[in-house]
Amino acid sequence: MSGHRGHIAQVLRNAAFDDIRLIVVTDNERILGLGDQGVGGMGIPIGKLALYTAAAGIPPWQTLPVSLDVGTDNLDLLEDEFYLGWRSRRLRGPEYDALVDEFVQAVRQVFPKALLQWEDFKKFNAFHLLDRYRKVLTSFNDDIQGTAAVGVAALLAGARATGTPLRRQRILFLGSGAAGIGISRLVRSTLRREGLEGEDLVLATANLDVQGLLLEDDPGLDPLQRDFAWPVAPAERMGLGRGQKRDLLSVVKAFKPTMLIGTSGTAGAFSEEALRAMAAQVERPVVLPMSNPTSKAEAKPRDVLAWTEGRALVATGSPFEPVTYDGREYRIGQSNNVFIFPGVGLGVLVAEACEVTDGMFAAAARQLAEEVRPEDLAVGSLFPSASRIREVTAHVAAAVVREAREMGVAARPLADEDIPGAVAAAMWNPCYLPADPAPEPAVERHQEATLA
């Protein structure tokens, strides 16, 4: 893509189909928990679009995966003689911004009806591009907003299961990257809608990074973290101030969280001691080791259940098999963005929304939490069964269409009674003609008869 600067609109016109409605684009820098994969990251947009088709019925001929090949800082790839990408260190600064800006303008020109999903950009670029273009181009970032919505849905379902509303929960985040900050943003706005404000709102959540609890006077805070750093005074009252231990175990003992969310990308970051300390203070802790792939999970579900005596409600970012503890089988719900982004995308397209708002993700989270049935909670799952993905996606999309109308960003503001039908009509289903086995060739029948 870097070699096409000045000609990106022309490149987009080479797409196999003209009526593109959905684009997933990556610059390949933060692929899952694997980091910079160069052009090897192209599999992610392809896979995401396949999920849009499977879950939301977006016709595949209306989708386009895009990789912005801006180089790679992965030296192993640069030294690999078979590497297919541009052999250069990554573009940064004004050159990078100019390339992305040309791409955005080209999308607006060539595919004016398209929704764009930013995927697997590193934290600074992820937030920068989201905030810069969200009102320029109908777009969203799944790693920030989709992950936030699926995380909040798990918390809402957990609150329902424990019988304690979210505004009375104490929520601890381990990991303050794009996913952690994204979830924190949506959690805070959800708590604000539930009536929390002032210091009560600030101290309802706590955020840790590799250095420990974020405090306002930490010199190393980046601007995104600063909004979620604690004031020094309440931290000192809890024994978590400057010069005191602020690691996970110390914060668990002092803050007494009821919910713990991991987006750190560090395997085993939820230690046995910390989880036992949490379970000693909470009857039904909600524990979400959300990092993926599986090798990066903060804890394994079987360990979480063992360390909490089977009382924890667990959901993970990666798939895990059911766990049997003390004779009872627990189904481990996967906190997977596939429960959110296909429905959001479908709802945006049905509503013909000019902007993807944070309120749409809040509505999606609330709807997803409602999709968790009593029988799901009975087996310990905070998410619906994946076998219901089309049904769940349709309901999430309907919630997004309603929110788009209420926020005044829908070019097609549908009445409530018309929304389910419009969503169903937009969901493509593959139909295959029946296939009968071909008859055996006549020569073979003759040979068989001769042999007989």
PEPE-V344320 format. One record per residue. RES is the residue in three letters. PSI is psi in radians with two decimals (999 if undefined). D_LAST is the distance of its C-alpha to the last C-alpha in whole Angstrom. Layout:
BEGIN
res = (RES | RES)
psi = (PSI | PSI)
d_last = (D_LAST | D_LAST)
END
This chain:
BEGIN
res = (MET | SER | GLY | HIS | ARG | GLY | HIS | ILE | ALA | GLN | VAL | LEU | ARG | ASN | ALA | ALA | PHE | ASP | ASP | ILE | ARG | LEU | ILE | VAL | VAL | THR | ASP | ASN | GLU | ARG | ILE | LEU | GLY | LEU | GLY | ASP | GLN | GLY | VAL | GLY | GLY | MET | GLY | ILE | PRO | ILE | GLY | LYS | LEU | ALA | LEU | TYR | THR | ALA | ALA | ALA | GLY | ILE | PRO | PRO | TRP | GLN | THR | LEU | PRO | VAL | SER | LEU | ASP | VAL | GLY | THR | ASP | ASN | LEU | ASP | LEU | LEU | GLU | ASP | GLU | PHE | TYR | LEU | GLY | TRP | ARG | SER | ARG | ARG | LEU | ARG | GLY | PRO | GLU | TYR | ASP | ALA | LEU | VAL | ASP | GLU | PHE | VAL | GLN | ALA | VAL | ARG | GLN | VAL | PHE | PRO | LYS | ALA | LEU | LEU | GLN | TRP | GLU | ASP | PHE | LYS | LYS | PHE | ASN | ALA | PHE | HIS | LEU | LEU | ASP | ARG | TYR | ARG | LYS | VAL | LEU | THR | SER | PHE | ASN | ASP | ASP | ILE | GLN | GLY | THR | ALA | ALA | VAL | GLY | VAL | ALA | ALA | LEU | LEU | ALA | GLY | ALA | ARG | ALA | THR | GLY | THR | PRO | LEU | ARG | ARG | GLN | ARG | ILE | LEU | PHE | LEU | GLY | SER | GLY | ALA | ALA | GLY | ILE | GLY | ILE | SER | ARG | LEU | VAL | ARG | SER | THR | LEU | ARG | ARG | GLU | GLY | LEU | GLU | GLY | GLU | ASP | LEU | VAL | LEU | ALA | THR | ALA | ASN | LEU | ASP | VAL | GLN | GLY | LEU | LEU | LEU | GLU | ASP | ASP | PRO | GLY | LEU | ASP | PRO | LEU | GLN | ARG | ASP | PHE | ALA | TRP | PRO | VAL | ALA | PRO | ALA | GLU | ARG | MET | GLY | LEU | GLY | ARG | GLY | GLN | LYS | ARG | ASP | LEU | LEU | SER | VAL | VAL | LYS | ALA | PHE | LYS | PRO | THR | MET | LEU | ILE | GLY | THR | SER | GLY | THR | ALA | GLY | ALA | PHE | SER | GLU | GLU | ALA | LEU | ARG | ALA | MET | ALA | ALA | GLN | VAL | GLU | ARG | PRO | VAL | VAL | LEU | PRO | MET | SER | ASN | PRO | THR | SER | LYS | ALA | GLU | ALA | LYS | PRO | ARG | ASP | VAL | LEU | ALA | TRP | THR | GLU | GLY | ARG | ALA | LEU | VAL | ALA | THR | GLY | SER | PRO | PHE | GLU | PRO | VAL | THR | TYR | ASP | GLY | ARG | GLU | TYR | ARG | ILE | GLY | GLN | SER | ASN | ASN | VAL | PHE | ILE | PHE | PRO | GLY | VAL | GLY | LEU | GLY | VAL | LEU | VAL | ALA | GLU | ALA | CYS | GLU | VAL | THR | ASP | GLY | MET | PHE | ALA | ALA | ALA | ALA | ARG | GLN | LEU | ALA | GLU | GLU | VAL | ARG | PRO | GLU | ASP | LEU | ALA | VAL | GLY | SER | LEU | PHE | PRO | SER | ALA | SER | ARG | ILE | ARG | GLU | VAL | THR | ALA | HIS | VAL | ALA | ALA | ALA | VAL | VAL | ARG | GLU | ALA | ARG | GLU | MET | GLY | VAL | ALA | ALA | ARG | PRO | LEU | ALA | ASP | GLU | ASP | ILE | PRO | GLY | ALA | VAL | ALA | ALA | ALA | MET | TRP | ASN | PRO | CYS | TYR | LEU | PRO | ALA | ASP | PRO | ALA | PRO | GLU | PRO | ALA | VAL | GLU | ARG | HIS | GLN | GLU | ALA | THR | LEU | ALA)
psi = (-0.62 | -0.54 | -0.15 | 0.22 | 2.32 | -0.17 | 0.35 | -0.67 | -0.70 | -0.70 | -0.77 | -0.55 | -0.20 | -0.02 | 2.60 | -0.45 | 2.66 | -0.59 | 1.10 | 2.23 | -0.26 | 2.16 | 2.32 | 2.16 | 2.47 | 2.71 | 0.18 | 0.25 | -0.46 | 1.22 | 1.99 | -2.29 | 0.31 | -0.28 | -2.57 | 1.97 | 0.16 | -2.57 | -0.17 | -0.22 | -0.11 | -0.44 | -0.43 | -0.90 | -0.67 | -0.81 | -0.72 | -0.73 | -0.58 | -0.65 | -0.62 | -0.73 | -0.79 | -0.76 | -0.66 | -0.10 | 0.46 | 2.14 | 2.31 | -0.47 | -0.03 | 0.27 | 2.70 | 2.01 | 2.45 | 2.36 | 2.16 | 1.74 | 1.65 | 0.42 | -3.08 | 2.56 | 0.17 | 1.79 | -0.56 | -0.67 | -0.74 | -0.49 | -0.04 | 2.09 | -0.32 | 0.09 | 2.32 | -0.18 | -3.08 | 2.11 | 1.43 | 2.69 | 2.75 | 2.46 | 2.46 | 2.90 | -2.51 | -0.62 | -0.76 | -0.84 | -0.70 | -0.69 | -0.82 | -0.69 | -0.72 | -0.71 | -0.81 | -0.80 | -0.60 | -0.70 | -0.78 | -0.63 | -0.80 | -0.67 | 1.23 | -0.30 | 0.12 | 2.53 | 2.36 | 2.32 | 2.07 | 2.32 | 2.23 | 0.76 | 2.56 | 2.80 | -0.97 | -0.86 | -0.64 | -0.89 | -0.69 | -0.84 | -0.67 | -0.89 | -0.55 | -0.62 | -0.02 | -0.48 | -0.05 | -0.67 | 2.40 | 1.87 | 2.82 | 2.90 | 2.02 | -0.64 | -0.54 | -1.04 | -0.70 | -0.79 | -0.69 | -0.79 | -0.74 | -0.58 | -0.79 | -0.64 | -0.73 | -0.71 | -0.72 | -0.72 | -0.68 | -0.69 | -0.70 | -0.73 | -0.61 | -0.23 | 0.20 | 2.08 | 2.74 | -0.61 | -0.27 | 0.13 | 2.76 | 2.07 | 2.18 | 2.24 | 2.26 | 1.88 | 2.06 | 0.70 | -2.73 | -0.77 | -0.84 | -0.78 | -0.66 | -0.81 | -0.73 | -0.73 | -0.85 | -0.63 | -0.80 | -0.74 | -0.59 | -0.76 | -0.63 | -0.72 | -0.46 | 0.08 | -0.05 | 2.54 | 2.97 | -2.51 | -0.56 | -0.68 | -0.78 | -0.75 | 0.06 | -0.36 | 2.71 | 2.44 | 2.30 | 2.51 | -2.84 | -0.41 | -0.17 | -2.82 | 2.30 | 2.20 | 2.62 | -0.53 | 0.19 | 2.14 | -0.39 | 0.08 | 2.39 | 2.87 | -0.55 | -0.61 | -0.49 | -0.60 | -0.33 | 0.27 | 2.46 | 2.56 | 2.64 | -0.70 | -0.93 | -0.55 | -0.73 | -0.63 | -0.57 | 0.02 | 0.46 | 0.41 | -2.97 | 2.33 | -0.07 | 2.79 | 2.33 | 0.44 | 3.11 | -0.84 | -0.76 | -0.74 | -0.68 | -0.77 | -0.65 | -0.76 | -0.47 | 1.03 | 2.58 | -0.32 | 2.40 | 2.17 | 2.24 | 2.14 | 0.56 | -0.38 | 0.31 | 1.99 | 2.35 | 0.24 | -0.45 | 1.69 | 2.75 | -0.75 | -0.72 | -0.74 | -0.62 | -0.66 | -0.69 | -0.81 | -0.43 | -0.31 | -0.18 | 2.33 | -0.79 | 1.45 | 2.52 | 2.10 | 2.09 | 1.57 | 1.63 | -0.11 | 2.53 | 2.83 | -3.02 | -0.66 | -0.26 | 0.00 | 2.43 | -0.40 | 2.71 | 2.42 | -0.68 | -0.60 | -0.73 | -0.80 | -0.69 | -0.75 | -0.28 | 0.25 | 0.63 | 0.16 | -0.26 | 2.57 | 2.09 | 2.36 | 2.55 | 2.80 | -0.30 | 2.76 | 2.39 | 2.58 | 2.75 | 2.67 | 2.33 | 2.15 | 2.22 | 0.71 | 0.03 | 2.40 | 2.31 | 2.28 | 2.16 | 1.87 | 2.45 | 2.13 | 1.25 | 2.31 | -0.23 | -0.32 | -0.20 | -1.04 | -0.62 | -0.67 | -0.70 | -0.84 | -0.78 | -0.76 | -0.71 | -0.75 | -0.69 | -0.73 | -0.21 | 0.85 | 2.48 | -0.17 | 2.55 | 1.94 | 2.80 | -0.53 | -0.53 | -0.68 | -0.60 | -0.75 | -0.71 | -0.73 | -0.78 | -0.73 | -0.74 | -0.72 | -0.64 | -0.43 | -0.21 | 2.02 | 2.82 | -0.61 | -0.47 | -0.86 | -0.57 | -0.46 | 0.30 | 0.16 | 2.35 | 0.14 | 2.70 | 2.89 | 2.44 | -0.35 | -0.26 | 0.30 | -0.70 | -0.76 | -0.82 | -0.75 | -0.74 | -0.71 | -0.70 | -0.77 | -0.73 | -0.71 | -0.66 | -0.71 | -0.76 | -0.77 | -0.71 | -0.71 | -0.82 | -0.57 | -0.06 | 0.43 | 0.15 | 2.12 | -0.29 | 1.36 | 1.70 | 2.56 | 2.67 | -0.74 | -0.31 | -0.24 | -0.85 | -0.72 | -0.69 | -0.69 | -0.81 | -0.68 | -0.46 | -0.16 | 1.87 | 2.45 | 2.25 | 2.35 | 2.24 | 2.38 | 2.53 | 2.48 | 2.15 | 2.55 | 2.43 | 2.49 | 2.63 | 2.50 | 2.52 | -0.62 | -0.63 | -0.69 | -0.70 | -0.73 | -0.73 | -0.72 | -0.69 | -0.76 | -0.62 | 999)
d_last = (65 | 68 | 68 | 68 | 71 | 73 | 69 | 68 | 68 | 66 | 63 | 63 | 62 | 59 | 57 | 54 | 56 | 59 | 60 | 60 | 61 | 60 | 61 | 61 | 63 | 63 | 65 | 63 | 66 | 65 | 61 | 61 | 63 | 62 | 64 | 64 | 61 | 62 | 59 | 57 | 58 | 57 | 54 | 56 | 57 | 53 | 52 | 55 | 54 | 51 | 52 | 55 | 52 | 50 | 53 | 55 | 53 | 54 | 52 | 51 | 52 | 56 | 56 | 57 | 57 | 60 | 61 | 65 | 64 | 68 | 67 | 67 | 69 | 66 | 67 | 63 | 62 | 65 | 64 | 60 | 59 | 56 | 58 | 58 | 61 | 64 | 66 | 69 | 71 | 71 | 73 | 76 | 79 | 80 | 77 | 74 | 76 | 76 | 73 | 72 | 74 | 73 | 70 | 71 | 73 | 70 | 68 | 70 | 70 | 67 | 65 | 68 | 66 | 64 | 65 | 65 | 64 | 66 | 64 | 64 | 68 | 70 | 73 | 76 | 74 | 72 | 75 | 77 | 74 | 73 | 77 | 78 | 75 | 74 | 77 | 76 | 72 | 70 | 69 | 69 | 68 | 65 | 66 | 70 | 69 | 66 | 66 | 69 | 68 | 65 | 68 | 70 | 68 | 67 | 70 | 71 | 68 | 70 | 73 | 71 | 70 | 73 | 75 | 77 | 78 | 77 | 81 | 82 | 79 | 80 | 77 | 77 | 75 | 74 | 73 | 76 | 73 | 72 | 70 | 73 | 75 | 73 | 73 | 76 | 77 | 75 | 76 | 80 | 80 | 78 | 80 | 83 | 82 | 82 | 86 | 86 | 89 | 91 | 91 | 88 | 86 | 86 | 86 | 83 | 81 | 81 | 79 | 79 | 78 | 78 | 81 | 82 | 83 | 84 | 88 | 90 | 92 | 89 | 90 | 86 | 85 | 83 | 84 | 81 | 81 | 85 | 84 | 83 | 85 | 88 | 91 | 93 | 95 | 93 | 91 | 94 | 94 | 91 | 91 | 89 | 92 | 92 | 92 | 90 | 87 | 85 | 81 | 78 | 80 | 83 | 82 | 80 | 83 | 86 | 84 | 82 | 79 | 77 | 74 | 73 | 71 | 70 | 69 | 70 | 67 | 68 | 66 | 67 | 70 | 71 | 72 | 72 | 76 | 76 | 73 | 75 | 78 | 77 | 75 | 79 | 80 | 78 | 76 | 73 | 73 | 70 | 69 | 67 | 66 | 65 | 64 | 61 | 58 | 58 | 59 | 63 | 63 | 67 | 65 | 62 | 62 | 61 | 64 | 66 | 65 | 66 | 70 | 70 | 69 | 67 | 69 | 68 | 67 | 64 | 63 | 61 | 61 | 58 | 55 | 55 | 53 | 54 | 57 | 57 | 61 | 63 | 60 | 60 | 57 | 59 | 57 | 58 | 59 | 58 | 61 | 59 | 61 | 57 | 59 | 62 | 61 | 59 | 61 | 64 | 62 | 61 | 64 | 66 | 64 | 64 | 68 | 68 | 71 | 73 | 73 | 71 | 74 | 74 | 75 | 71 | 70 | 72 | 71 | 67 | 68 | 70 | 67 | 64 | 66 | 66 | 62 | 62 | 62 | 63 | 60 | 60 | 63 | 62 | 60 | 62 | 61 | 63 | 60 | 58 | 54 | 53 | 50 | 53 | 54 | 53 | 55 | 58 | 58 | 59 | 62 | 63 | 63 | 65 | 68 | 68 | 68 | 71 | 73 | 73 | 74 | 77 | 78 | 78 | 76 | 73 | 73 | 71 | 73 | 71 | 72 | 70 | 69 | 67 | 66 | 62 | 61 | 62 | 60 | 57 | 57 | 57 | 54 | 51 | 48 | 45 | 42 | 39 | 37 | 34 | 31 | 27 | 24 | 23 | 20 | 17 | 17 | 15 | 14 | 12 | 11 | 10 | 9 | 6 | 5 | 5 | 4 | 0)
END
